[in-house]
Amino acid sequence: MTTIAIGTEKGGFLLDPDDGEVSEPLFPGWKVTAFGRSGEHYLAGVASNWFGPGIQRSTDLQEWTATDAPPSYGDDPEAEDAREVKAVWTFHRDDEWLWAGVEEAGLFRSADDGATWEGLDGFNAHRTRADWGPGLGGLCTHRVLTHGDRVYAAASAVGVFRSDDGGATFDLVNDGIPVAGMPADEVDERPETGYCVHNLRMDPADPDRLYRQDHMGVFRSDDGGHSWQRRQDGLPAEMGFGFVMAREGSTGRLFTQPLHSDGQRLPVDGAFRVYRSDDQGASWAVSGTGWSDAPTHTLVLRGAVDADDDGRVAVGTTSGAVWLTEDAGDSWRQVPGTFPRIGAVALW
C-alpha cells in the first residue's frame, strides 16, 4: 500500500490514494517542512514561529515522538553574527549517514537516524559564507545528494556546492549558470555566489550527471557540476522558471512543473501541467493525460514532489491539491481532498 505524506502550513496529513482516506492532522499548529526515512524511522521536519524547528520520528506512522536535539549551530543567540536554524528543508539518507539541509543555510548529518546531529564546518563555515544571500524563500539548504565520498548541496540563493572528501571541504560548481537578476551583458566578472538554484537531482547510475531547476532555467551537467548547459527545449516559457525536478527510478524519466516567469509565478496560460523528459533532459513535453482544461493558477513548491522506483510521482500544489501518476507519467489523476498550502510531499 502506498501512503502519500503531505506537509502543509497547518500540519501534516497521511493520504491513502486508493480510497482517498485522510488521517487526522499530524502536528497541528506546526508547519511541516520536510519528510524523510532513516532505518526503521519515518521523519518529519516541523517548524514554529514560537517554538523553533523540530524533528518528529515514527516507526508506524501512528505514534510520533519529537527528538531532543534537532540540528543547531550552537551559537550564542546574543552574538552579533549568531546563526539560527529555523527549519529543516530536506532529509537525505545514504549507506552511512542521514543528512539534513536547513534554514539558515547549513548542512548537518546524523549517525543515529536523526536523534543527534553534527554540523559540517566545511559547508557551514565556508569561506564565502559572508556573501551568502537569501532567495524569496529564505537562505536555505534545500537539496543534499551523495554518492560515496561525493556530496552535493544546493542552497538558495547561493548555488550548488560539491565535496569529494565526504563533506570535509566544499567547492562551488556553477559555471554556465546565469547570475539571478543580472543580465549577462552587465556582468563584468562572475561572482562566486548568487546562483539561485531551485532544485537538484542526480542520476544514481552516474554521479557526474546532474539536473538542475534554477531561477534562470533548466540545466544539465555531465561533469559533476563543473559546467552546466541549458536543457529546456519544449518547455512553454523561454525562461524555464520553476521549482520542481524529480526523477522516477524505473524509467529514468525527469519531471518538472514550469511557470511563466520570475515575475509571473503561474502556469503559462493557466494550464497546470507537469512536463517530462524521456531523453535525460534534452527535450520536454507535457506528461501524459488527465489534466484539467479549466484555468488552474497554482504551482508546486520545491519540496512538494516525490518519485519512487515503481512508476509513482506525486505533486502537491499551493492551492492544496495532490496529483498522482502510477505509470511514470503516462496518466495523472487528482487525488480526492483539498489541503492547506502544500510545501512537502513524500511517497511512503
Secondary structure, 3 states (H helix, E strand, C coil): CCCEEEEECCEEEEECCCCCCECCCECCCCEEEEEEEECCEEEEEEEECCCEEEEEEECCCCCCEECCCCCCCCCCCCCCCCCCCCEEEEEEECCCCEEEEEECCEEEEECCCCCCCEECHHHHCCCCHHHCCCECCECEEEEEEEECCEEEEEEECCEEEEECCCCCCCEECCCCCCCCCCCHHHCCCCCCCCCCEEEEEEECCEEEEEEEEECCEEEEECCCCCCCEECCECCCCCCCCECCCEECCCCCCEEECECCCCCCCCCHHHCCCCEEECCCCCECEECCECCCCCCCCCCCCCCCEEECCCCCEEEECCCCCEEEECCCCCECEEECCCCCCEEEEEEC
